[in-house]
Amino acid sequence: MAARKVLTRAESQAQTRESLIDAAEQLFLADGYHTTSIAAIAAEAGRTIGAVYSNFDSKESLCIEVIRRRATAELTKLTSSFVAAPDDLEARLAVVPAWWSRVSGDTAMITLFAEFLITALRDARHRASSVENFNSVLESARILLIDYLPDEISADDPLLDAAVHAVIATGTGLAVARAAEVITAEQSSEILGTTIRLWLGRLAGSASDLPAH
């Protein structure tokens, strides 16, 4: 029988942190952000309350990490779909609706995101943390766009940041609207697709207006 590997302190801490995030995500999605307590998260993870506070400042910072981790995972899945698609813009755009339908259809996660946004609006300290993490997601989305932009669009175009903000802001509103059953999945995908195409058109037009070097 092989000897059990002894974890380093860093490995043990990383394992504890990951188990807390897993437990928090499970409880946040099942019971809601406000109902879930730090004590419940610790119990679900099989850890102490002290272990929670050794890794996270508060329930809010733990929720931010849950949302950030999910957003990063979904962007990674979208990237994989782009890589697997034929090397042309239309083929890449064609994978977005199915991806978006699945992401925006995760009502529990969208509800958690909306709950947390409302909480952050009322607390300047947590709002600052939210903005920092949101900017991290924006940068990931920007990198994704740059890697798969049509050749005629420059990564240095000043409109690119506006495009990323516009698409993510539109997507956020659409996801909440779908969760509230204000719009259908088909309407959500169509509006997001139209928004992406409009901004690609603006970026292409901006590129054609740039002076030749």
LINMO-V836896 format. One record per backbone hydrogen bond with DSSP energy under -0.5 kcal/mol. CO is the residue of the C=O (numbers start at 1). NH is the residue of the N-H. If there is no record, write none. Layout:
# LINMO-V836896
CO	NH
CO	NH
This chain:
# LINMO-V836896
5	7
8	12
9	13
10	14
11	15
12	16
13	17
14	18
15	19
16	20
17	21
18	22
19	23
20	24
21	25
22	26
23	27
24	28
25	29
26	30
27	31
27	32
28	32
32	36
37	41
38	42
39	43
40	44
41	45
42	46
42	47
43	46
48	52
49	53
50	54
51	55
52	55
52	56
58	62
59	63
60	64
61	65
62	66
63	67
64	68
65	69
66	70
67	71
68	72
69	73
70	74
71	75
72	76
73	77
74	78
75	79
76	80
77	81
78	82
79	83
80	84
81	85
86	88
88	92
89	93
90	94
91	95
92	95
93	96
93	97
95	99
96	100
97	101
98	102
99	103
100	104
101	105
103	106
105	107
106	110
107	111
108	112
109	113
110	114
111	115
112	116
113	117
114	118
115	119
116	120
117	121
118	122
119	122
120	123
123	127
124	128
125	129
126	130
127	131
128	132
129	133
130	134
131	135
132	136
133	137
134	138
135	139
136	140
137	141
138	142
139	143
140	144
141	145
142	146
143	147
144	148
146	149
150	153
152	154
154	157
157	160
158	162
159	163
160	164
161	165
162	166
163	167
164	168
165	169
166	170
167	171
168	172
169	173
170	174
171	175
172	176
173	177
174	178
175	179
176	180
177	182
177	183
178	181
184	188
185	189
186	190
187	191
188	192
189	193
190	194
191	195
192	196
193	197
194	198
195	199
196	200
197	201
198	202
199	203
200	204
201	205
202	206
203	207
204	208
205	209
206	210
207	210
